[in-house]
Amino acid sequence: MEAIKNYISNIKFEQVLPYLETWGGKILAAILVYFIGRIIVRLIVRVASKLMETAKLDETLKKFLSSVIRGVLMVFVILAVLGQLGIQTTSFIAVIGAAGLAIGLAFQDSLSNLAAGVLLIIFRPFNKNDYIEGAGTEGKVFEIGILTTTLKTPDNKKVIVPNGNIIGDNIINYTATGKRRVDLVFGCGYEDDIKKVKKLLEKIVNGHKKVLDTPEPQVAVSELADSSVNFVVRPWVKSADYWQVHFDLTEAVKVEFDKAGFSIPYPQQDVHMHNVK
């Protein structure tokens, strides 16, 4: 430390002056470019955020795009600062390009998920709390992220699905329209009066308080099967009431068929025993 102090004390102003004349203006200009550039970047990001708010973009996408814009602009600011210092930026641009290519190849799957996440947020094939099926799984949408979408299954499992898998597969949104049709099939025996069976099924369906009047429920004979006459029962319900109505009607049909004396055919097999002497 003592040697450094002695060296600094021996430096004369005449020795420093050439360096100040050469670099002083450049350093000052670089500092000014940096701070002015940061102010301009901040203003551009603020204007872009306002435009995204006006366009009602998703909050997640808005933050992501703001970060990307800020990062890209700051790269240009840093290149401008290096240019003021007299440093050739051509090589830096080449290095940045090569690094970007290498990163792109290394994170190819992640970038694919990133692009898919942006598409999901922009086009909104589903929203939070929608019940969807896609990428080989199904559940209620818990979170839509930039890279992944999180689902919660009916048995309360948390499933994290890459966005690339979702966007590349068929997406079934069960709650998008607010209504769903419950498709049920019930059979009666050939010896039963199908007119009475149909009236009973209509009574059961129309008597459920969560079955919608519009569209009108459908009850019709659909098939003369091997051992039964099959009826399709198709009531419309709110999406949230689907499974409750499904289970309630299935139980009610069994109870009411038993009361009315209608048979519900089921597979049977006759076994014949022969005595062999």
N, C-alpha and C positions, 0 to 999 in steps of 0.2 A: 504493500500500500504506500509506503514511504517513497519507493522508487517511482510509482505512478504520479504521486503529488509533485515530486521533483521534475518529472518530465513535463507535466502540464504547466508548471510555473516557468519553465524555460522556453515555452512556446511564445513566440513573438507575434504581434498583430500583423506584421508584414508577411509572415508565413501563412497566416489564416486567410488574409484578404483575398488571394486568388481563388481559394475554394469557395469563399462566400460569394464572390462575383460570378463564379461558374454555376454553383448549385443553389445559392440563396433564392434567386428568382424562381427556379424550377420547383424547389421545395414549397415555397409560398404558393405558387400557382397550383401545385398538386393538392395542397391542403384546402385551398379555396374550391377547387373542382370537387373534392371529396364531400365537403360540407354542403355545397350548393347542390351536388348530385343527390345527396341523401334527402334534402328538402324536396327536390323535384320528384324523387321516387315516392316519398310519403304522400305528396299531392296526387300523383297518378294513381296510387293504390287506393286513396280515399275516394277519388272520383269513380274508379272501377267498382269499389264496394257499393257506392250509391247507385250506380247503374244496375248492379246485380240485385240490390234491394228492390229497385223499381221493377225489375223483371221477375221479382218474387222467386228467386232461386233458393234452393235448399240451403240452410245455414251451414251444413257440412261442406257442401260444394263451394259455397261462397268463401269460407275460410281457406279451403284448399287452393282455389284459384287465386285468391289474394296473396297467399304465400308463394305460389309459382311466379306471379307477376313481380313481386318484390325481389325474389331471388334472381330472376333473369335481368331485371333492371340494375341490380347491384353489381352483377358481373360486368355490365357495360360501364358502370361508374368506375370500378376498379381498373378496367382496361384503360379508361380515359386518364386516370391518375398515373398509371404506369407510363402512358404516352407523354404526359407532362414532364415526367422525370427523365425522359429521353430513352426509355427502355423500349426496345422493339417488341411490339405485342403480337406480331405475326406468329412467332413460335409459341406464345402462350395460347393463342387461339387454336393452333394445331394440337397442342397438348390437351386443351379442354375438349376438342372434338374427339381425339383418340380416347380420352378418359370417358367421355359420354358414350362412345361406341362400346367400350369394354364393359361399362356399367350396364348398358342396355342389354348386352348379351348375357351378362351374369345374372341379371334380374329380369329375364324375359318373362317368366311366369308372373312375377309380381307386377310388372308393367301391364301385362294382359289383364290381371285382376283390377289394376288401377283404372285402366280404360273402361273396363266393364262396370266398375263402380260409378264412374262419371256418367255413363249411359243410363244406369239404373236411377241415379239421382235426377237426371234431366228428364227422362221419359216417364218415370214413375209407373212401371207396370204393377207395382204394389206399394202400399204405404205401411207405416208402423201399425201393428195390431191386426193387420190383415192375415187371414189364414190361407197359406199358399202351399202348393206342391211344386217342387222343382229340384233338379240335380239329384234325384233319387231319394229325396226326403221330403217331409212335410211338417208344418207347424205354424204357430203364430209368429209373425215378424216382430222380433224384439228390438233389433237395431239394424240400420242400414249404414254400413261404413264404407270408406273409400276402397278398402281391399276385400273385406268380407261382409257377409250378411249373417246375423245371428237369429236363429229360430228357437222357439220353445215348443216342444212337443206336448201333446195332450197329457202325457204322463210326467210332465215337468222336467224333461231333459233339455239341456242347452246344446244346440247344434250350431257349429260355426262352419259356414259354407263359403268357399272362395267365390267371389263375384263372377269370375270367368266361367265357372261351372254352371252358375245360374243363368247367365245371359246366353250361354251356348246350348241350353236345353229348353224344352217346352215349359212354360210357366202357367200353372193353373191357379187362378186367384178365386177362391171360393166365396169371398166376402165382398168383392168389388161392386156388385150390383145391389147388395143389400137384401136380395131375395134368393131362395134356393128351392128347388123342387125335390121333395122326398119321394124316391122311387121304391115302392114296395110291391111284392107279389105274394098273393095268398091263394091257396087252392082249396076247393071243396070236392066232395065225392060226386060221381056221376048220378047217384040216386037222389042228391039234394036238389031242391028247386032253385035254379040259378037266379030267377027273378027275385026271390026272397033274400037270397044271399047278397045280391047286388044292393038291394034296399038297405040291408043291415050294414053293409060296408059304407054306404053313403051316410047313414045315420051316425056311424062311429066317427067318420072323418069330419063331417060338418059339426059334430058335437064337441070337438076339441077347440078350446078357446084360442089356441095359438095358430090354428090353421087360417090362412088368409082367404077372404072372399073373392079377391081379384089377384091373380087369375083364378078362375073357378077350378076346384079340385076335379080330377078325372078318375072315374071308376068304370072299368070296362073289362069284358072277357078278352083275354089276350091269347089263350092257347087251350086246345083240347089235348092235354098231355096223356101219357100212357095210363096213369091211374088217377088223374084229377082234372078238374076244370079250373084253369088258373085265371085270376083276376089281377089286373094292374091297378094299383091305388097310388095316385100321384097328386098329393096336396102341395100347395105352395106355402112357404113359411119364411119368416125373417131368418137371415143367415145364422144369427146367434141362437135360434130356437131349433135348429135342424135336428140335432141328436136327441133332444128331449122329445120332440114330436115323433121321431122315428121309433124310439123305445116305447113311448106311451101307446102308439097305435098298434104296435106288434103285440103288446100285452093285452090291450083292449079287444083285439080281434079274437084271441084265444079264449078270453073270458066270455065274450058274447056268443061265439060259436058254440061253446059248451052249453050255455043257457038255452040257445035256440035249437039245440040238438043237431047242428050241422057237423059233419065229419071233416077232419083235416087229414087227408091221406098221407101216409108215410110208407116208405119201402118195407115190404114184408116178404118173407120167404117161407114156402111150405116145405117141410121135411117129411118124407115118407119112409117109414121103417118097414122092412121086410124080414120075415123070419126065414133063415136059411137052414135047411135040414142037413 
